[in-house]
């Protein structure tokens, strides 16, 4: 499975918009490592939305 540049969400503001949180709350969560599928690359936050979504799939929480 490969990820194209178009699937990556770059920057705290864009990630906040994607996950429906404020930029301030998102930044705090990013710094604390609480958002799945994100990493800091060359000083800039990047998120793979597929990894984020997979963290909430029924496969991750059987019986829910």
Backbone bond lengths (Angstrom), bond angles and torsions (degrees), N, CA, C in turn:
res aa  C-N    CA-C-N  psi(-1)  N-CA   C-N-CA  omega(-1)  CA-C   N-CA-C  phi
1 X - - - 1.442 - - 1.523 108.28 -
2 X 1.305 116.64 125.17 1.453 120.80 178.34 1.521 109.89 -115.24
3 X 1.310 115.35 155.24 1.455 121.40 -180.00 1.517 108.43 -115.01
4 X 1.305 116.52 129.13 1.455 119.79 177.51 1.524 109.39 -89.42
5 X 1.320 115.41 161.17 1.455 120.42 -179.45 1.529 111.23 -59.86
6 X 1.319 117.62 -29.54 1.460 120.95 -178.44 1.522 112.79 -69.67
7 X 1.317 117.97 -21.43 1.455 120.87 -178.91 1.528 112.57 -87.61
8 X 1.300 117.94 -12.64 1.455 121.91 -178.61 1.527 109.76 -85.72
9 X 1.321 116.15 135.27 1.457 121.85 176.08 1.528 106.28 -100.06
10 X 1.327 116.19 121.40 1.465 121.34 -174.83 1.523 112.12 -105.36
11 X 1.322 116.35 132.19 1.458 122.14 172.87 1.515 113.51 92.93
12 X 1.322 114.91 148.63 1.455 121.82 -177.93 1.518 112.09 -59.87
13 X 1.311 117.98 -43.69 1.463 121.16 -177.99 1.526 111.30 -61.52
14 X 1.323 117.18 -46.13 1.468 121.13 179.86 1.530 111.22 -66.19
15 X 1.317 116.66 -38.11 1.472 120.37 177.98 1.526 109.03 -64.84
16 X 1.335 117.16 -43.48 1.468 121.42 178.80 1.525 111.02 -57.82
17 X 1.327 116.63 -44.19 1.461 120.59 178.74 1.524 111.03 -63.35
18 X 1.317 116.18 -40.68 1.473 121.32 -177.99 1.528 112.07 -65.85
19 X 1.339 117.15 -37.65 1.466 119.83 -176.53 1.530 112.74 -97.69
20 X 1.330 117.42 -1.42 1.457 120.62 174.98 1.519 114.89 75.53
21 X 1.316 116.72 34.69 1.465 121.75 178.32 1.520 109.57 -124.35
22 X 1.323 116.47 166.46 1.460 119.19 175.93 1.521 108.92 -72.28
23 X 1.317 114.83 158.87 1.458 119.19 179.02 1.530 111.14 -62.72
24 X 1.317 116.31 -39.48 1.469 120.38 -179.75 1.536 111.93 -64.64
25 X 1.329 116.57 -45.59 1.466 120.49 178.82 1.522 110.68 -65.14
26 X 1.330 116.11 -38.77 1.464 120.62 179.29 1.515 110.62 -65.13
27 X 1.331 117.53 -43.96 1.458 120.30 -179.97 1.524 110.67 -59.95
28 X 1.329 116.79 -43.89 1.468 120.14 178.81 1.528 110.73 -61.09
29 X 1.336 116.78 -43.88 1.464 120.84 179.67 1.528 111.06 -65.93
30 X 1.321 117.35 -37.99 1.467 120.81 177.81 1.526 110.07 -62.81
31 X 1.302 116.72 -47.43 1.467 120.97 -178.67 1.520 111.87 -63.27
32 X 1.334 117.16 -29.42 1.464 121.50 -179.84 1.527 113.12 -90.20
33 X 1.334 116.49 -1.22 1.467 120.33 178.58 1.515 113.69 71.71
34 X 1.329 117.64 29.09 1.458 121.25 -174.99 1.526 114.74 -97.13
35 X 1.323 118.19 2.50 1.462 120.80 179.29 1.527 108.51 -111.61
36 X 1.338 117.21 116.46 1.466 119.33 -179.79 1.523 111.93 -68.22
37 X 1.318 115.32 145.52 1.456 120.92 175.57 1.517 114.99 85.23
38 X 1.344 117.58 13.44 1.465 119.64 179.58 1.519 111.10 -116.30
39 X 1.296 114.56 154.41 1.460 121.65 173.38 1.516 107.70 -155.87
40 X 1.304 115.55 159.14 1.454 120.91 177.89 1.520 107.86 -96.31
41 X 1.324 116.55 124.04 1.454 122.48 -179.25 1.520 107.74 -121.98
42 X 1.326 115.88 117.91 1.467 121.96 179.94 1.532 111.41 52.13
43 X 1.333 115.92 40.12 1.451 120.86 176.84 1.516 115.40 82.07
44 X 1.320 117.36 4.69 1.470 120.91 -178.45 1.522 109.93 -124.71
45 X 1.331 116.71 135.71 1.453 120.83 179.78 1.524 110.82 -72.43
46 X 1.322 115.64 140.77 1.459 122.60 177.54 1.521 108.57 -136.73
47 X 1.335 116.12 140.52 1.464 120.71 -179.90 1.518 109.97 -129.98
48 X 1.324 114.91 134.97 1.463 121.00 171.46 1.526 105.80 -95.70
49 X 1.332 118.13 107.85 1.464 120.69 -176.86 1.528 114.09 -59.26
50 X 1.318 116.97 -27.85 1.470 119.41 178.91 1.512 111.14 -66.05
51 X 1.319 117.55 -40.58 1.462 121.19 178.69 1.526 109.84 -67.73
52 X 1.336 115.88 -41.15 1.463 120.46 177.83 1.525 110.22 -59.37
53 X 1.324 117.17 -49.08 1.464 121.42 -179.08 1.522 111.82 -64.76
54 X 1.319 117.13 -37.69 1.467 120.88 -179.30 1.526 111.53 -63.30
55 X 1.309 117.34 -28.04 1.462 120.84 179.47 1.524 111.31 -65.95
56 X 1.333 116.99 -18.48 1.454 121.59 -178.64 1.514 113.73 -113.68
57 X 1.316 116.29 11.81 1.460 120.05 -178.94 1.524 110.26 -76.35
58 X 1.292 115.46 160.09 1.469 120.07 178.95 1.519 111.80 -65.13
59 X 1.342 116.79 -23.76 1.464 119.54 177.68 1.529 110.08 -65.60
60 X 1.309 116.56 -31.21 1.471 120.63 179.35 1.525 111.21 -77.00
61 X 1.349 117.10 -26.72 1.457 122.05 -177.26 1.518 110.30 -127.90
62 X 1.336 116.85 73.55 1.463 119.21 -177.65 1.531 111.22 -61.83
63 X 1.326 115.60 142.84 1.453 120.97 178.21 1.519 114.15 85.03
64 X 1.337 116.38 4.14 1.470 118.93 179.57 1.495 109.89 -93.56
